[in-house]
């Protein structure tokens, strides 16, 4: 642990098709939502699944690859860094956002019905 880093690794499924925009000539940004699941047993011994939704942003070549390879429901492993930012809305209120800025990803094998949605 010589160097501590801001690093996030997630394995989950896409909640919707990536939203890709071109913000400058040839420069793209992709926004996606990834669901991760944790399971545990409650006090009654029942299995409970907790789903967390993560906002993920990809830039440049990574955004282009996301656009080509990922679709809603696709199982994916991704790596990135956590970013906190704030902005002001048109009505003057301040909003806070936490996102994962993706640096790399891998499409994971899924069920047979998922494979057609993740065609390269």
C-alpha positions in Angstrom: 0.0 0.0 0.0 2.7 2.5 -1.0 0.3 4.7 -2.8 -3.3 5.1 -1.7 -5.7 5.8 -4.6 -9.2 6.7 -5.3 -10.3 3.4 -6.9 -13.7 1.8 -7.4 -14.4 -1.7 -8.8 -18.0 -2.7 -9.4 -19.6 -5.8 -10.8 -23.3 -5.4 -11.7 -25.9 -5.0 -14.5 -26.8 -1.9 -16.5 -30.1 -0.4 -15.6 -30.7 1.3 -19.0 -29.0 1.7 -22.4 -26.0 4.1 -22.1 -26.9 7.7 -22.8 -24.1 8.9 -25.1 -23.6 12.5 -26.2 -21.0 14.2 -28.3 -19.8 17.3 -26.3 -17.1 18.5 -28.7 -16.0 17.4 -32.2 -15.2 13.7 -31.8 -15.3 13.9 -27.9 -18.0 11.7 -26.4 -19.4 11.2 -22.9 -21.5 8.2 -21.8 -23.7 8.1 -18.7 -24.9 4.8 -17.4 -26.5 3.3 -14.3 -25.1 0.1 -12.8 -27.0 -2.0 -10.2 -25.0 -4.1 -7.7 -26.5 -6.6 -5.3 -25.6 -7.7 -1.8 -27.3 -10.6 0.0 -27.5 -11.2 3.7 -29.8 -13.0 6.2 -32.0 -10.8 8.5 -32.8 -11.5 12.1 -35.5 -14.0 11.0 -33.1 -16.0 8.9 -34.6 -14.8 5.6 -32.4 -14.0 2.7 -32.5 -10.3 1.8 -31.1 -8.7 -1.3 -29.9 -5.1 -1.2 -29.6 -3.4 -4.6 -27.5 -0.2 -4.9 -27.6 1.9 -8.0 -24.4 3.7 -9.1 -24.1 6.5 -11.6 -21.2 5.9 -13.9 -19.6 8.3 -16.5 -17.2 7.3 -19.3 -15.2 9.8 -21.5 -13.5 9.6 -24.9 -12.6 6.1 -26.2 -14.1 4.4 -23.2 -17.5 6.2 -24.0 -17.3 5.0 -27.6 -16.7 1.4 -26.5 -19.6 1.7 -24.0 -21.8 2.9 -26.8 -20.8 -0.1 -29.0 -20.8 -2.9 -26.5 -23.3 -2.2 -23.6 -27.0 -2.5 -23.4 -29.6 -2.5 -20.7 -29.3 -5.6 -18.4 -25.7 -6.4 -19.6 -23.5 -7.8 -16.8 -20.3 -5.7 -16.5 -17.2 -5.4 -14.4 -15.8 -1.9 -14.3 -13.0 0.1 -12.7 -12.9 3.8 -12.1 -12.6 6.6 -9.5 -15.1 8.2 -7.3 -15.9 11.9 -8.0 -18.0 14.3 -5.9 -19.2 17.5 -7.5 -21.8 20.2 -7.1 -23.7 22.5 -9.4 -26.3 25.1 -9.2 -29.7 24.6 -10.9 -31.6 27.3 -12.9 -33.7 28.2 -9.8 -30.5 28.7 -7.8 -30.5 25.7 -5.5 -27.3 23.7 -5.1 -27.2 20.0 -6.0 -24.5 17.5 -5.1 -23.6 14.5 -7.2 -21.4 11.4 -6.6 -20.3 9.5 -9.7 -17.9 6.8 -10.7 -15.7 8.0 -13.6 -15.0 4.8 -15.5 -11.5 4.1 -16.8 -12.0 0.5 -17.9 -14.7 -2.2 -18.2 -15.3 -5.7 -19.3 -18.5 -7.3 -20.5 -19.2 -10.4 -18.4 -20.8 -13.6 -19.7 -24.5 -13.6 -18.9 -27.5 -15.8 -19.4 -28.4 -16.9 -23.0 -31.1 -14.3 -23.3 -28.5 -11.5 -22.4 -26.0 -12.5 -25.1 -28.0 -11.0 -27.9 -28.2 -7.7 -26.1 -24.4 -7.5 -25.7 -23.4 -8.3 -29.3 -20.1 -6.6 -30.2 
